[in-house]
């Protein structure tokens, strides 16, 4: 058996054990488990949203920087053009 198979079997075994313990526990204990799962889910969603907003911030910073560079290049090109025209005249 490969390590992945052993790991998967161990995970399935742990899941089955946890499920069995959950089914045998009192309604109060079951509610605690549900609360923990919901808290974990909320934290995960919040983390995902934070990540999305950070990614959007970075993307807009990159876009702003690209626009700045583009306008600097354009200004430089216009300067060079007018210098060339002045040199010719």
C-alpha positions as CSV (number, residue, x, y, z in Angstrom):
1,X,0.0,0.0,0.0
2,X,1.3,3.4,-0.9
3,X,1.6,6.3,1.6
4,X,-1.3,8.1,-0.1
5,X,-3.5,5.1,0.4
6,X,-2.5,4.7,4.1
7,X,-3.0,8.4,4.7
8,X,-6.4,8.3,3.0
9,X,-7.5,5.3,5.1
10,X,-6.3,7.0,8.3
11,X,-8.3,10.1,7.4
12,X,-11.4,8.0,6.6
13,X,-10.9,6.1,9.9
14,X,-10.6,9.4,11.9
15,X,-13.7,10.7,10.1
16,X,-15.6,7.6,11.0
17,X,-14.5,7.7,14.6
18,X,-15.4,11.4,14.9
19,X,-18.8,10.7,13.3
20,X,-19.4,7.8,15.7
21,X,-18.4,9.9,18.7
22,X,-20.6,12.8,17.5
23,X,-23.6,10.4,17.1
24,X,-23.1,9.1,20.7
25,X,-22.7,12.5,22.2
26,X,-25.5,14.6,23.9
27,X,-27.4,17.3,22.0
28,X,-25.4,19.9,23.9
29,X,-22.1,18.4,22.8
30,X,-23.4,18.1,19.2
31,X,-24.3,21.8,19.3
32,X,-20.7,22.6,20.5
33,X,-19.3,20.7,17.5
34,X,-21.7,22.5,15.1
35,X,-20.7,25.8,16.6
36,X,-17.0,25.0,16.2
37,X,-17.7,24.0,12.5
38,X,-19.6,27.2,11.9
39,X,-17.0,29.3,13.5
40,X,-14.3,27.6,11.4
41,X,-16.4,28.1,8.3
42,X,-16.9,31.8,9.1
43,X,-13.2,32.3,9.7
44,X,-12.4,30.5,6.5
45,X,-14.8,32.7,4.5
46,X,-13.4,35.8,6.2
47,X,-9.9,34.7,5.3
48,X,-11.0,34.1,1.7
49,X,-12.6,37.6,1.5
50,X,-9.5,39.2,3.0
51,X,-7.4,37.4,0.5
52,X,-9.7,38.6,-2.4
53,X,-9.6,42.2,-1.2
54,X,-5.8,42.1,-0.8
55,X,-5.5,40.7,-4.4
56,X,-7.8,43.4,-5.7
57,X,-5.7,46.1,-3.9
58,X,-2.5,44.7,-5.4
59,X,-4.1,44.5,-8.8
60,X,-5.3,48.1,-8.7
61,X,-1.8,49.3,-7.4
62,X,-0.2,47.5,-10.3
63,X,-2.7,49.1,-12.7
64,X,-2.0,52.5,-11.2
65,X,1.8,52.0,-11.5
66,X,1.4,50.8,-15.1
67,X,-0.7,53.9,-15.9
68,X,1.9,56.2,-14.2
69,X,4.7,54.6,-16.2
70,X,2.7,54.8,-19.4
71,X,2.1,58.5,-18.9
72,X,5.7,59.1,-18.0
73,X,6.8,57.4,-21.2
74,X,4.3,59.4,-23.2
75,X,5.5,62.7,-21.6
76,X,9.1,61.7,-22.3
77,X,8.3,60.9,-25.9
78,X,6.6,64.3,-26.3
79,X,9.6,66.0,-24.7
80,X,12.0,64.2,-27.2
81,X,9.7,65.2,-30.1
82,X,9.6,68.9,-29.2
83,X,13.4,68.9,-28.6
84,X,13.9,67.3,-32.0
85,X,11.6,69.9,-33.6
86,X,13.4,72.7,-31.8
87,X,16.8,71.4,-33.0
88,X,15.5,71.2,-36.6
89,X,14.1,74.8,-36.5
